[in-house]
């Protein structure tokens, strides 16, 4: 077990999915909070500091590596946005208890939004959230997927906005001030779509970027406190 897992008393888990074993860890069994990492070179380890900060403030969590990432391994090109939703569903059913707190970053913000249609989600936290055209949902990650999402403003047709119209929990969007990946209009439309949410807040982190969301420790601490404020209402 790695030093972080030992320090945080994390329980490792794995579960079969297709030809792979999804590998992850949790602070408690079951958990109410699931943290979903983004795409690219990301993995659950990228959120170790955030999960530790949440745990220190009484919010234990679970996290796992999607296929093509981290300890799970495999080829991301063998999966899709649809597959990521199915992977997260499998992990939730094994490790979590509803109502859920979902924290989704970048690509997985879209996954988290999709999961609100399937599970009881009380609190939804979206970090530098990406959304996608429905035409890309079942396409394997690769050239066809890239071509679909690179159509100018294809994201505007995303079903994420319609889904959020039905969300009645608490929504917190944490955005980067200088995000060159996610247009400001995406953040605005997500915020405005969640018109029936109990609370609906945008926190734009000063002097931050998509890949460097918390350049200053005070902004990281503020984000942790805000997440705990909206998610800490669930028993663990």
Buried (B, 14 or more C-beta within 10 A) or exposed (E): EEEBEEEBEBBEBBBEBBEBBBBBBBBBEBBBBBBBBBBEEBBBBBBBEBBBBBBEBEBBBBBBBBBBBBBBEBEBEBBBBBBBBBBBBBBBEBBBBEBBBBBBBBBBBBBBBBBBEEBEBBBBBBBBBBBBBBBBBEBBBEEEBEEBBEEEEBBEBBBBBEBBEEBEBBBBBBBBEEBEEBEEEBBEBBBEBBEEBEEBBBBBBEEBBBBEBBBEEEBBEBBBEBBBBBBBEBEB
